[in-house]
């Protein structure tokens, strides 16, 4: 898990280093360009919102927007670390220390790669909010399978349902069921398509679930 400073200015400096390191090593670490681009966008947004929140004529809305931008950037950094860096053998211990990721001792328990696939369903929770209920294939329990740290949910919002896994360009790690996905205003009226797969504590992923779709209210 990424360990980052909490103070606004310190977090901004740390995030600039984090994003620069990810971009420079994206190909080597097998991090999708979409994830690197998303980090850049969120960093730029936080930088701008922080400036607005420090201005002499700032208001409560400016501070709230800064806090929201900071939370979004922090969430993406943690997700990228968990999905692509934490157990990536291409990442050196020195690089892990720079970005605040856990440096492992090299002794790993025998955790098998996931063999089953998640089953899930969508439920409209509210405007721009979709609840996702998931469980292991054929199980009555919502417990995450042994050795897994969650389900990787990949999704996209488009004008029509998507059937190609490669088009599911956004991702999140779901650690408990149910889990609620909050969508941006521009997604209203579009179709959310998504699929998921289990991920173990070493970052190994299991087989895909089927792709499901739902209209975003």
C-alpha positions as a Markdown table, in Angstrom:
| # | Residue | x | y | z |
|---|---|---|---|---|
| 1 | Unk | 0.0 | 0.0 | 0.0 |
| 2 | Unk | 1.2 | 3.5 | -0.8 |
| 3 | Unk | 2.3 | 5.6 | 2.2 |
| 4 | Unk | 2.0 | 9.3 | 1.3 |
| 5 | Unk | 2.2 | 12.5 | 3.4 |
| 6 | Unk | -1.1 | 14.0 | 4.5 |
| 7 | Unk | -0.2 | 17.7 | 4.4 |
| 8 | Unk | -1.4 | 19.3 | 1.2 |
| 9 | Unk | 1.9 | 20.7 | -0.1 |
| 10 | Unk | 3.9 | 17.7 | 0.9 |
| 11 | Unk | 1.4 | 15.4 | -0.7 |
| 12 | Unk | 1.6 | 17.4 | -3.9 |
| 13 | Unk | 5.4 | 17.2 | -4.1 |
| 14 | Unk | 5.3 | 13.4 | -3.2 |
| 15 | Unk | 2.6 | 12.9 | -5.9 |
| 16 | Unk | 4.7 | 14.6 | -8.5 |
| 17 | Unk | 7.5 | 12.2 | -7.8 |
| 18 | Unk | 5.2 | 9.2 | -7.8 |
| 19 | Unk | 3.5 | 10.1 | -11.1 |
| 20 | Unk | 6.9 | 10.9 | -12.7 |
| 21 | Unk | 8.3 | 7.5 | -11.6 |
| 22 | Unk | 5.2 | 5.6 | -12.9 |
| 23 | Unk | 5.3 | 7.4 | -16.3 |
| 24 | Unk | 9.0 | 6.7 | -16.7 |
| 25 | Unk | 8.6 | 3.0 | -15.9 |
| 26 | Unk | 5.1 | 2.3 | -17.2 |
| 27 | Unk | 6.3 | 0.0 | -20.0 |
| 28 | Unk | 8.7 | -1.9 | -17.8 |
| 29 | Unk | 6.2 | -2.3 | -15.0 |
| 30 | Unk | 3.4 | -3.2 | -17.4 |
| 31 | Unk | 1.2 | -0.3 | -16.3 |
| 32 | Unk | -1.4 | 0.6 | -18.9 |
| 33 | Unk | -1.0 | 4.0 | -20.5 |
| 34 | Unk | -4.6 | 4.7 | -19.5 |
| 35 | Unk | -3.6 | 4.4 | -15.8 |
| 36 | Unk | -0.6 | 6.6 | -16.3 |
| 37 | Unk | -2.7 | 9.2 | -18.1 |
| 38 | Unk | -5.3 | 9.1 | -15.4 |
| 39 | Unk | -2.7 | 9.8 | -12.8 |
| 40 | Unk | -1.4 | 12.8 | -14.8 |
| 41 | Unk | -4.9 | 14.2 | -15.1 |
| 42 | Unk | -5.7 | 13.8 | -11.4 |
| 43 | Unk | -2.4 | 15.3 | -10.4 |
| 44 | Unk | -3.0 | 18.4 | -12.6 |
| 45 | Unk | -6.5 | 18.7 | -11.2 |
| 46 | Unk | -5.3 | 18.6 | -7.6 |
| 47 | Unk | -2.5 | 21.1 | -8.4 |
| 48 | Unk | -5.0 | 23.5 | -9.8 |
| 49 | Unk | -7.5 | 23.0 | -7.0 |
| 50 | Unk | -4.9 | 23.4 | -4.3 |
| 51 | Unk | -3.9 | 26.8 | -5.9 |
| 52 | Unk | -7.5 | 27.9 | -5.8 |
| 53 | Unk | -7.9 | 26.8 | -2.2 |
| 54 | Unk | -4.8 | 28.9 | -1.2 |
| 55 | Unk | -6.0 | 32.0 | -3.0 |
| 56 | Unk | -7.0 | 35.1 | -1.0 |
| 57 | Unk | -10.5 | 35.0 | -2.3 |
| 58 | Unk | -11.0 | 31.3 | -1.7 |
| 59 | Unk | -14.4 | 30.0 | -0.4 |
| 60 | Unk | -15.7 | 26.8 | 1.1 |
| 61 | Unk | -16.4 | 25.4 | -2.3 |
| 62 | Unk | -12.7 | 25.8 | -3.3 |
| 63 | Unk | -11.5 | 23.9 | -0.2 |
| 64 | Unk | -14.1 | 21.2 | -0.8 |
| 65 | Unk | -13.0 | 20.8 | -4.4 |
| 66 | Unk | -9.4 | 20.6 | -3.3 |
| 67 | Unk | -10.1 | 17.9 | -0.8 |
| 68 | Unk | -12.1 | 15.9 | -3.3 |
| 69 | Unk | -9.3 | 16.2 | -5.9 |
| 70 | Unk | -6.8 | 15.1 | -3.3 |
| 71 | Unk | -8.9 | 12.1 | -2.3 |
| 72 | Unk | -9.3 | 11.1 | -5.9 |
| 73 | Unk | -5.6 | 11.3 | -6.6 |
| 74 | Unk | -4.7 | 9.4 | -3.4 |
| 75 | Unk | -7.2 | 6.7 | -4.3 |
| 76 | Unk | -5.7 | 6.3 | -7.8 |
| 77 | Unk | -2.2 | 6.1 | -6.5 |
| 78 | Unk | -3.1 | 3.4 | -4.0 |
| 79 | Unk | -4.9 | 1.5 | -6.6 |
| 80 | Unk | -2.0 | 1.6 | -9.1 |
| 81 | Unk | 0.4 | 0.6 | -6.3 |
| 82 | Unk | -1.8 | -2.4 | -5.3 |
| 83 | Unk | -2.5 | -3.6 | -8.8 |
| 84 | Unk | 0.8 | -3.0 | -10.6 |
| 85 | Unk | 3.6 | -2.2 | -8.2 |
| 86 | Unk | 3.2 | -4.0 | -4.8 |
| 87 | Unk | 4.2 | -7.5 | -6.1 |
| 88 | Unk | 5.8 | -6.6 | -9.4 |
| 89 | Unk | 9.2 | -8.2 | -9.7 |
| 90 | Unk | 10.3 | -5.5 | -12.1 |
| 91 | Unk | 10.1 | -2.9 | -9.4 |
| 92 | Unk | 13.3 | -2.6 | -7.3 |
| 93 | Unk | 13.3 | -2.2 | -3.5 |
| 94 | Unk | 14.8 | 1.3 | -4.0 |
| 95 | Unk | 11.9 | 2.3 | -6.3 |
| 96 | Unk | 9.4 | 0.9 | -3.8 |
| 97 | Unk | 10.9 | 3.1 | -1.0 |
| 98 | Unk | 10.7 | 6.2 | -3.2 |
| 99 | Unk | 7.0 | 5.7 | -3.8 |
| 100 | Unk | 6.2 | 4.4 | -0.3 |
| 101 | Unk | 5.3 | 0.9 | -1.2 |
| 102 | Unk | 6.0 | -2.0 | 1.1 |
| 103 | Unk | 9.4 | -3.6 | 0.7 |
| 104 | Unk | 8.8 | -7.3 | 1.0 |
| 105 | Unk | 11.4 | -9.6 | 2.5 |
| 106 | Unk | 11.3 | -12.0 | -0.5 |
| 107 | Unk | 9.8 | -14.9 | 1.5 |
| 108 | Unk | 6.4 | -15.6 | 0.2 |
| 109 | Unk | 3.8 | -18.0 | 1.3 |
| 110 | Unk | 2.5 | -20.4 | -1.3 |
| 111 | Unk | -0.6 | -18.6 | -2.6 |
| 112 | Unk | -2.1 | -20.1 | -5.7 |
| 113 | Unk | -3.3 | -18.0 | -8.6 |
| 114 | Unk | -7.1 | -17.7 | -8.6 |
| 115 | Unk | -8.8 | -20.5 | -10.4 |
| 116 | Unk | -12.5 | -19.4 | -10.1 |
| 117 | Unk | -14.2 | -16.3 | -11.4 |
| 118 | Unk | -16.5 | -13.8 | -9.6 |
| 119 | Unk | -20.2 | -13.7 | -10.2 |
| 120 | Unk | -21.7 | -10.2 | -9.8 |
| 121 | Unk | -24.8 | -8.1 | -10.4 |
| 122 | Unk | -25.6 | -4.4 | -10.8 |
| 123 | Unk | -28.2 | -2.5 | -8.8 |
| 124 | Unk | -29.0 | 1.2 | -9.2 |
| 125 | Unk | -28.2 | 2.8 | -5.8 |
| 126 | Unk | -28.9 | 6.4 | -6.6 |
| 127 | Unk | -28.3 | 9.0 | -9.4 |
| 128 | Unk | -24.8 | 8.3 | -10.8 |
| 129 | Unk | -24.3 | 5.5 | -8.3 |
| 130 | Unk | -24.3 | 1.8 | -9.1 |
| 131 | Unk | -24.1 | -0.9 | -6.4 |
| 132 | Unk | -22.1 | -4.0 | -7.3 |
| 133 | Unk | -22.9 | -7.3 | -5.4 |
| 134 | Unk | -20.3 | -10.0 | -6.0 |
| 135 | Unk | -19.3 | -13.4 | -4.7 |
| 136 | Unk | -17.2 | -16.4 | -5.8 |
| 137 | Unk | -18.5 | -18.5 | -8.6 |
| 138 | Unk | -21.1 | -21.0 | -7.2 |
| 139 | Unk | -20.7 | -19.7 | -3.6 |
| 140 | Unk | -23.5 | -18.5 | -1.3 |
| 141 | Unk | -21.1 | -16.4 | 0.7 |
| 142 | Unk | -19.8 | -13.0 | -0.1 |
| 143 | Unk | -16.4 | -13.8 | 1.4 |
| 144 | Unk | -13.4 | -13.2 | -0.9 |
| 145 | Unk | -11.6 | -16.5 | -1.7 |
| 146 | Unk | -8.5 | -17.4 | 0.4 |
| 147 | Unk | -5.3 | -15.7 | -0.7 |
| 148 | Unk | -7.1 | -13.0 | -2.7 |
| 149 | Unk | -7.1 | -9.3 | -1.8 |
| 150 | Unk | -10.2 | -8.5 | -3.8 |
| 151 | Unk | -11.8 | -8.4 | -7.2 |
| 152 | Unk | -10.4 | -6.3 | -10.0 |
| 153 | Unk | -13.4 | -4.6 | -11.6 |
| 154 | Unk | -12.8 | -3.2 | -15.1 |
| 155 | Unk | -15.5 | -1.0 | -16.7 |
| 156 | Unk | -16.4 | 1.8 | -19.1 |
| 157 | Unk | -19.3 | 4.1 | -19.7 |
| 158 | Unk | -20.4 | 4.2 | -23.4 |
| 159 | Unk | -23.3 | 4.9 | -25.6 |
| 160 | Unk | -24.0 | 1.2 | -26.0 |
| 161 | Unk | -23.1 | -2.0 | -24.1 |
| 162 | Unk | -19.5 | -3.2 | -24.6 |
| 163 | Unk | -18.6 | -6.8 | -25.3 |
| 164 | Unk | -14.8 | -6.5 | -25.8 |
| 165 | Unk | -12.8 | -6.8 | -22.6 |
| 166 | Unk | -10.1 | -4.5 | -24.1 |
| 167 | Unk | -12.6 | -1.6 | -24.0 |
| 168 | Unk | -13.0 | -1.8 | -20.2 |
| 169 | Unk | -10.4 | 0.9 | -19.7 |
| 170 | Unk | -11.2 | 1.9 | -16.1 |
| 171 | Unk | -10.5 | -0.3 | -13.1 |
| 172 | Unk | -10.9 | -0.5 | -9.3 |
| 173 | Unk | -10.1 | -3.0 | -6.7 |
| 174 | Unk | -13.3 | -4.2 | -4.9 |
| 175 | Unk | -12.4 | -5.4 | -1.4 |
| 176 | Unk | -15.9 | -6.1 | -0.1 |
| 177 | Unk | -19.4 | -6.8 | -1.3 |
| 178 | Unk | -21.6 | -4.8 | -1.9 |
| 179 | Unk | -19.4 | -2.1 | -3.3 |
| 180 | Unk | -20.7 | 1.2 | -4.8 |
| 181 | Unk | -19.3 | 2.8 | -7.9 |
| 182 | Unk | -19.7 | 6.6 | -8.1 |
| 183 | Unk | -19.7 | 7.9 | -11.7 |
| 184 | Unk | -19.0 | 11.4 | -13.1 |
| 185 | Unk | -21.9 | 13.6 | -14.3 |
| 186 | Unk | -20.9 | 13.1 | -18.0 |
| 187 | Unk | -21.8 | 9.4 | -17.6 |
| 188 | Unk | -25.5 | 10.1 | -17.0 |
| 189 | Unk | -27.7 | 8.2 | -19.4 |
| 190 | Unk | -24.9 | 6.1 | -20.8 |
| 191 | Unk | -24.4 | 2.3 | -20.4 |
| 192 | Unk | -22.0 | 1.0 | -17.8 |
| 193 | Unk | -20.3 | -2.2 | -18.9 |
| 194 | Unk | -18.0 | -4.1 | -16.6 |
| 195 | Unk | -16.4 | -7.4 | -15.8 |
| 196 | Unk | -14.2 | -8.6 | -12.9 |
| 197 | Unk | -11.6 | -11.2 | -11.9 |
| 198 | Unk | -10.1 | -12.2 | -8.6 |
| 199 | Unk | -6.6 | -11.0 | -7.7 |
| 200 | Unk | -4.4 | -12.8 | -5.1 |
| 201 | Unk | -2.0 | -11.1 | -2.7 |
| 202 | Unk | 0.9 | -11.5 | -5.2 |
| 203 | Unk | -1.0 | -9.6 | -7.9 |
| 204 | Unk | -1.9 | -12.7 | -10.0 |
| 205 | Unk | -5.3 | -12.6 | -11.6 |
| 206 | Unk | -7.8 | -15.3 | -12.3 |
| 207 | Unk | -10.2 | -15.8 | -15.2 |
| 208 | Unk | -12.6 | -13.1 | -16.3 |
| 209 | Unk | -16.3 | -13.0 | -15.4 |
| 210 | Unk | -18.8 | -12.3 | -18.1 |
| 211 | Unk | -19.4 | -8.7 | -19.1 |
| 212 | Unk | -22.6 | -7.2 | -17.7 |
| 213 | Unk | -24.2 | -3.8 | -18.5 |
| 214 | Unk | -26.6 | -1.4 | -16.9 |
| 215 | Unk | -28.0 | 2.0 | -17.8 |
| 216 | Unk | -26.6 | 4.8 | -15.6 |
| 217 | Unk | -29.4 | 7.0 | -14.1 |
